[in-house]
Amino acid sequence: MEIKCHFISGDNCEIPAILIRPSHPCGSVIIVHGYGGNKEEQLGLGFQIAKTGLLSCVIDLRGHGEHPLKLDGDIRNDLEAAIRFCRPFGKITVVGHSLGGRLALLSNVDYCIAISPSLSKKYSEQTREMLKVMRSYRVRPSDIMNLLTLQEELPVWKAEHHKGEVLILYAERDAPEISEGCQLLKNKGTQVIRIEKAMHSDVFLVKQTFVTIREQIRKWYDNTIVD
């Protein structure tokens, strides 16, 4: 297993990434953090996925981590650049948490796993305050209004319009609007799984999430390694 830092050529910037590469990748997974996150906090998930035989490409979104640009409405371009980079490795899955989950659902790839995705255009007052206090200080600029504007601008994901296969996970103790949105999608036939005892902030770190994602990947890529 090779682990290295890499910079992906994007639109007027270089997107920081960490690549976790098995000897002979049979596809790739792009992992996208949420608001106030970074690529480093997703490395555990990246390693668990790489053990299935896929290249894990863990990126920093603009306004986060080592990304040189500030958070703005072109954030989807960062993911699109990572998708272009991963195309030569075969089929692509995007795994995203929270805001990253919303971006994952909106991407045009073979498979998508959205973890506690921010599905709606608006947040409740309680969620806005939590993001302002606990996450905004890690974002450039740190004004929560940038996120709220971005949420308004991003399209609402429609399951019936999605061409690839989708799995949605959410935490038992998730934000109310995320739990409600995920349950509505499940009632309409989308594959949705609740991760027991998890919270929004740690759902991408728990064993049930790792196991569920690895099992789903093995179904999608029938030539992956069984660890």
C-alpha positions, 0 to 999 in steps of 0.5 A: 500500500502506497500513501503519498501527498499529491496536488491535482490540477484544478481550475486555477488552483492545485487541489491538495490530496492524499492518495492511498494506493494498493499495488494494482487498483481496480477502480477508485474512490474519491473521499470528500469531507464536510464543512469545517473538515479536511482530508486528514480527518478522512484518512481512516475511511480512506485506508479502510476503502483502499483495503478493498483494492481501490485507489482512495483519493482524499481531497481538501475542498476550497476554503479548507485544509491546505486548499489555496482558494477561499470557499465559494460557489465553484466548490463543485469544480474541486470534486470534478477535477478529482474525478478527471484525475481518477478516470484512468483507474476505472470506475469511480465512487464518490464518498462524501460527508455532510456538505461533501455528501451533497456534492457527492450526490450531485456528481456524475460518477458510477457510484455514490455514497453520501454520509449524513448529506446536507440535503436541503437548502436551509439549516435550522437555527440550532444547526446554524448555531452549531456550525458557527461555533464548532466548524466555521473557525476551520473555514476560510472565510469563517463567516457562516453566511458563506455556507448558507449562501452556498447551500442555497445555490447548490441544486437539490438532489433528485433521486429520480434524476440520478444515473449512478447507484447510490447508498446513503448513510446517516447517524442515529443522533444526526441533525434533525433535518438530515435524519428527516431528509434521509428517512423521506428518501428511504420511504421513496425507495433510495437505499438508506442505512442508519448508523447506530449510536453515531453522531453527525460529527463522528459517523465517518469514523465508526466501525459500522460505517466502515463495514457497510461501505466496504460491503457495498463497494464489494457489491459494486466492484465484483473484482475487489479484494476481500480483506 
